[in-house]
Amino acid sequence: MNLKLYKTYFIKFQSLIALFVICLLISLLSDKFLTVSNGWNVMRQISVNVCISVGMTLIVLTAGIDLSVGSVLALCGAITAGLLSDGIGIMPVDLYIGFTLLGAILVGLFCGTFIGGFNGWVITRFNVPPFVATLAMLTIARGLTLLYTEGHPISGLGENFAYIGTGWLLGVPVPVWISALVVVAAVIITNKTRLGRYIYAIGGNESASRLSGINIGRVKIIVYAIAGGLAAIGGLMVTSRLDSAQPNAGVSYELDSIAAVVIGGASLSGGKGTILGTVLGAIIIGVLNNGLVLLNVSPFWQQVVKGMVILLAVIIDKSNAKSR
């Protein structure tokens, strides 16, 4: 009985245990890890992944997946930077439309939300598998980013915009505040709203949810739209931090977000997972990335280690599911 109880607690807190072990090992190997400046550096770095991963969690809870978030991040960041830097020029009528900082940000967020909603519409309207639909959007959004930027960075975006990614508020980096607000909003949605209950229900049993009167298509479109909007927020933070919109921004970010979701305990089969678990998964990924950099591990080996961690997390999840 005691052994079974211990196993239950281990399964429940396995992500925390993994984070503790990783921190312990890295701190023993590098004296630069357990410092205040490095701690804030890690939190600033994971803020983007937290925002993207929260959206990915909502999708995974419905038994879906979104491979386009990295490309959407890049496209929305580029659009915001382009509008802020150059506005819109309509040459035939000699018309120029300038954008304020708020206006450019709102357009960027709208584009991300629209693309996400379009993904959801394609998936539900034409019954396209989420993997295929979002893989296509990954290529489309990346191509549009390259077309919009002509393959060149868009730089010189001003101090006010840079504050989003590099500023501090009450002693805490602004990106950390933004990601914290996103997490709080997502926790409220999943735990306290009808939409949250519908999301879990669809992931648990889509057929039963349909029979109970839930509008499956509408919920999925909303969920994918939220994920697209959060990818756009991530794009704003990345572009602001670099003071430049890079055409290749966000490459492989979808892998980090999926890793955070899986490590955080969510099931790729849908219906199981929490926002706070995903945040913990994002912290583990961030600490792992930071530690590998501090230990001067080759970037190529970093990809290998990250892939092994994802595989191990999935294996553990499947093993725990069989035990339950």
N, C-alpha and C positions, 0 to 999 in steps of 0.2 A: 504493500500500500504506500509506504514511504517512497519507494523507488518510483512508483507511478506519479506521485505528487511532485517529486523532484523533476521528473521528465516534463510534466505539465508546465512547471515554472520555467524550465530551461527553454521550452518552445516559445513561451510567452515573452521572455526577455532575451531571446537569442541575438537580436540586433544590438541591444545595449551591451551584451557580453562581447560581441564581435568588435564593437567600437572601442570598448575598454582595452581589449587585447591589442588592437591595432595601435592605439595611442601609446600603450605601454611599450610596445616593441619599438616604435619610431622614436619615442623619447629616450630610450636606452641607446639608440644608435645615432641620434643627433641632438646636440645641446641647444639647437636653434628652434626646436619644435615647440616646447612648452614656454613660449614667451607671449606677452600680451600683444605685441605687434603682429606676430605670426597668427595668433588666434583671430584677430580682427581681419587679417588678410584672408584666412580660410573662410570666415563668415561672409566677407565681401564676394569671394570667388563663387561660393555655393549659392548665392542669392539668385543668380540667373537660373541655375538648375532647379532650385526650389520652385520658382514660378512655373517653369515648364513642366516639372514633375507633378505638380498639383493638378494641372490640366490633364496630364497623361493618366493620373490616378483615376480621375472621373471617367475617362474613356475606358480604361482597363476594367473598372468596376462594371461597365456594361458589356464586358467580354469583347471589347474592341481594341484597336491599336492605332497609333498615329505616327507614321514615319516621316511626316513632312514638317514637323515643328522646327527643326534646324533651318530649313530653307525658308520657312515663313518668317522666322526670326530675322534672317538676313534681309529678306525683301522688305519687311516693315521698317527695319532700321535704315535701309537705304532710301526708302520713300520719305521717311521723316527727315533724314539728313538732306536729301535733295530739295525738298520743299523749303526747309529752313535756310538752306544756302542759296538756292537759285530761284525758288518759287516756280511758277508756271508761266512760260512765255508762249503766247499764241501769235506766231509770226504773221499769218495772212491778214489779220486785223490789227496788227501792231498793239497787242494787248499783253500786259504783264500783271500777273496776280501774285502778290507777295503773301507770305504767311508769318503770323506771329509764332512764338514758341508753343503756346497752347494749341493753336490751330494745327500746326504740323504734327504735334503729338497725337491729337485727336484723329487726324487722318490716318496716321500709322496704326493706331489701335483699331480703327474701323476696318482697315484693310485686313488685319490679322483675324478679326472676328468674322468678317465676311468670308475669307478663305476657309476658315474652320467650319463655318456653317455650310459652305458649299460642299466640303468633304462629307459632312453628315447627310446633306441632301442627296448626293450621288449614291452614298452607301444605302440609304433607306429607299430612295425612289427607284433605283435600278437594281437593287439587291446585289451590289458589288461588294465583295469581301473587303473589309477595312484595310487589310494589308495591301491589296492591289490598288485601291482608290488612293490611299495616302502615299503609296510609293510613286504613283503617277504624279501626284501633286508635289512631291519632293523634287522631281525633275522639272516640272513646270515652273515652280516658284524659283528654283535656282536659276533656270534659264531667264526668267523675267528679271531677276536681280542683275544678272550679267548684262542684259539688254539695257536696263535702266541706268546702270553705272558705266556702261561701255567698258567694263573690265577694270575700271580705275577706282581707287578710293575717293570718297567724298569727305573732305576734311575742312577744318576751320569753322566749327559750328558754334563757337562762342562759349563764354564762361557760364552763362545761365544754364545752357543745356548740359555742359560738363558737370554741373553740380549734381545732376541726377545719378551719375555713376561714380563720382569721386568725392562728393561733399559729405559733411558730417552734420548730424542734428542731435543735440543733447548728448554729445559724446559717443554717438553710435553712427556708423556709416549709413548714408541714405539708402543704398540698395538693401541693407538689412531691414530697415523700416518698411520698405516697399514689399519685400518678400514676407515679412511678418503680417502685414495687413492682408496680403493674398491668402496666407495660411488661415488666419482668423476667419475671413469671409468663407473660405472653402469648408472649414470645420462647421460653421453655422449652417451652410447649405446642406452638407451631408448628414448632419445630426438633427437639425431642427426644422427642416422644410419638407414639403411634400415632394419637391423635385429630388431631394436626397433619397427619400424612401423609394421613389420610382427607379432611381439609378441602381440601387441595390437589388430591387425586385427584378429588373430586366436582366441584370447579370446573373442572378440566381436561377431564374427560369423565365426565359423570354416568352415562351408559349403560354404559360400560366398568367403572366403579366398582361398579355394581349387579351386573354379571355376575361380577365378581371376589369377590363375597360381602360387600361393605360394606353395612351397614344404613344406607341413605341417610336415612331418616326419623329415626332415633335421633340421628345426627350433627347433622342440621339443627336438631332440637329443642334439643340441647345448646348449639349455637352461638348460637341466638337467645336461649336462657336466659342464657348468659354476657353477651350484649350487653345484655339487660334489667337484669341485676345491675350491670353497669358504668354504665348510665344512672342507676340508683339511687344509686350511689356519687357520681356527678356531682351528683345532686340533693341529697345530704347536704352536699356542699362548697358548693354555691350557697346553700342555705338557711342554713348555718352562717355563711358570709361576710356575708350580709345580716342575720343574726339575725332572719330573717323568711321565712316560706313565702309566696311570691307566687303568686296563681292563674295569672298569665300568664308564669311562669318557663319558661325553655327554649324560647321561641318562636324558630324558625328555627335551633335548635342542630343539627338533623339536616342542614341545608345545610352548616354549617361542618364537620361530621364527614365528610360525603361529599366535600367539597372537600379536606380533609386527606388522605383516602384516595387520591383521584385524583391530587392533586399529588405525593403520596408515591410514585407509580409503580404503584399497583395497577390492574389492568384490571377494568372493570365487567363484562367477560365471564366473570370468574372464573379461578381457578387461578394468578394471577400477582400478586405483591405481598409486601411484608414489613412487619412491625410497626415496625421502625426507620425505614423509609421513610415510614410514616404519621406517626410522631413528628416527622420532619423537615417533613412537610407541615403538621402542626398548628403547628409553630414559625413557618413561613412565614405562615400565616393570622394567627397572633397578632401577629407583628411588623408585618404589613401593617395590621391593625386599629389597633395602637398608634401606628404612624407616621401614619396618616390622622387620628387624634384629635389628636396633637401638632401636626399641620399645619393643624388647624382645618378639616378638610374636612367638608362637610355629611354627616350620617348617611345621607341619601338617595343621595349620590354614593358613599358607602362601599359600599352594596349593589350599585350598578352596577359598581364596580371589582371587588368580590368575584365577582360573576357572570361578568365578563369573564375573570378569572383561572381560574375553573373551566372555562369554555369553552375557553380556550387550552390548559389542561392536558390536556383530553380530546382536542383536535385533535393535540397533540404525541404523546400516547399512541398514537392511531390511526396517525399517520405513522410512528412508530418500529416499530409492529407490521408495517406494510407493508414497511419496510426489512429487518426480520428475516426 
